Each structure stands twice: as C-alpha cells, then as structure tokens.
Amino acid sequence: MTRRKNTIVLGGGIVALLFLIGVYLEIMSKPNFEDFCLDGKPIQARLCPVKDDRAAIVTVISDDGFYESGLILNELARERDLHVTVAGTVGNLSERLQEWQSIEKEGYIEVISHSYSHLKINEETNPPYQAVLHEYACSKEWFEKRFATPAFCFVTPNNNTSENGYGILRNYSFLAVRQGQRGENSLSPVYGRKPGEWLNLKTRGIGDVKTTAERNAWVDKTIGEGRWLIEMWHDVSPDGDVHYQPISTAMAAEHLDYLAQRSAEGAIWVAPFTQAVSYIYQRQNTTVRAFLKGELIAVKAERSAKKLPNGKELPWNEFNTPLSVEIVLPKDWKGIRAYKGYEARVVKKNKNEGRYLVDIAPTDDILYLERIY
C-alpha cells in the first residue's frame, strides 16, 4: 500500500510539474510589447472617428416609453437588424417592467432614463433642488438596478433643464444628455452645456417634417457633413395619431429602411445612444500605437487618466462598443488575423490594399496580430 501511495503521489507531482512548466512556457512565449517598442518598426495606425470608419452616426431615440409603441419599434428594428434607443420615464416603464426587460434582452432596443415622472424642469418652472434630484439622479439609480443598458445617458423631459439640473447632471456623472435644440452634433462634442455639447446635444424631431423624403434628407446632410444626427421620436402607432409628434408604422418603416440601406452601403453607423457615446468618449481619451516585429504586429491602446469635471473617472468598464483602428500593413503582407490567445474582428477595407480595420474592445490594452500568407 505504501509503495502504491508513493506512486500515486509521485504521479500527481509529475502532472502538477508538467502543468506548471506548460503555464511557464505559455507565459514566456507571449509577445512583450516593450520588445516591439525597442526592436520593432512603427507602422501607421489611427483611431477612426466613427465605428467601422463610417462617415457619420445616426441615433434614433424614442421618448417616453409607452409599451405599445415600444413593441412596434422593436419589431421594426428586429426586421432590419437595427439598434435604437427608448428613453422612458420610470412611471411609464414600471407599469410593464418585465415586458420592457424582455424587449431589452432581445438586443434591438436599449432602455435609458427620461426622468422619473416627466416633471417640467426649466428656469421658469424652477422646481426645488430635491425635486430635480429625484427626477434625474433617483431615476438613474432605478434604471441601474433594473436594466442592463448603461445609465450614463439621459434625455431631459420637455427637452430642457435648469441651473439645478445642470449641477445634478454634472455631479452624478451623466456623460451625455439629449435636449431639444434642433440640428446635428459634432463627432467629438466637448463637455459643457451649450447646444451641441455633451450636456445639451442637439436633435431633429421626427414630427418637424411630414414626409419620409425630408427625414431621409437629414441623413444625407449628416453624411455629407460628417456629423452625428440624433433623431427624437415619440410614439409609433398604426395610424400615427398617438401622443406628441407621433409617426405611423408605415412611415417609420420607410425611414428605417433608408437607415438600413445607408448602413449597408457603409455610409452611416446606426448606433444606440449609449454605444455612440461610449465610442466617442473612448476615442477622445485614447491614443493608439502599432509596431511591426517579425511576423507580428502589436497594437496598444493607451487610455488617458482624464477625469470628468466633477473629478470622477470615466466609466471604462461600462463602455459597450469597441473602437475601430485602421492598420496599414507592409506591402508584401497579404492579410492579418488575431494572434493566438487574442480575439478581435479584423476587416479588410474595400478597395484599399493593405488597409485593415481592427476592433479594440474597451477592456483591451494590447492586441497582437499575425501575418497571413
């Protein structure tokens, strides 16, 4: 028995030793970025202004959160594989909470806050601080507990706010707020409260015009100018006759068809609000470097320590879309793919020999790519 026990112990020890050797060899075989910096050759890499290097961003936000409208919009988005945003009040969403959670899980609609009860907040009404805090900060907490969508975006009720409101938006780390000034936004807003800045993003109201052609023209203008269009929708209904600035199911389908078409052409990125915000904030606070050594390319995303004006760190772990990096390959390389142990989407740019788009996830620091023969 003693000899058998010794054999078992010895065998177990050998297995453990072999495992540790394997782990050590794996660690030692992994590339070291510092080696690439010292011995490698820098190659051209840039962060694309828009995901997949599209010309512009279009974001659809449907306000208020009435359930029947959400059902129709979800079906329309699913049929076209588009991703949109519903900004709902706590009062509206809580009436059908489980149903809204199921819609969110499908993945075509993200759900963000449009306040607690749609209290009218502006300098004329000027509600007390505690009332505004409840509408903004308490609703943010309610959404964080019940939905998977990040809660750092907000849509103000009645498209405006007050001095107290701006203070709360800043103190509670809201990254982006859509209000009511008409127009398109820059692809790189600054943090502030002027129209077009992060706390006062511009919009186009779906009911501001009457025809699909006019709405599609917004998209063409946005592409031509290289900007970010946020469309403010409200209720989608069969006849387009419910609540504020409604749109019929048929006309909604026509416009979404056009968004899907321009997306398929590679002209626009149709992005939900939190994804567009995630992408732009990352790009504003990230630089990339790339080096070639042997058969490998190392790409490093270096994120700044920049903080928000309230002194808090950016919520890197909540950002929910990767950055697109354009890599220019050596002329004799046929292609690249993610190196073993790493994951990344790699896409060759049409009609651009040697230019590839590579995804860098928000949690990635270094990505290694290997040569394809």
Disulfide bonds with the S-S distance in Angstrom:
none
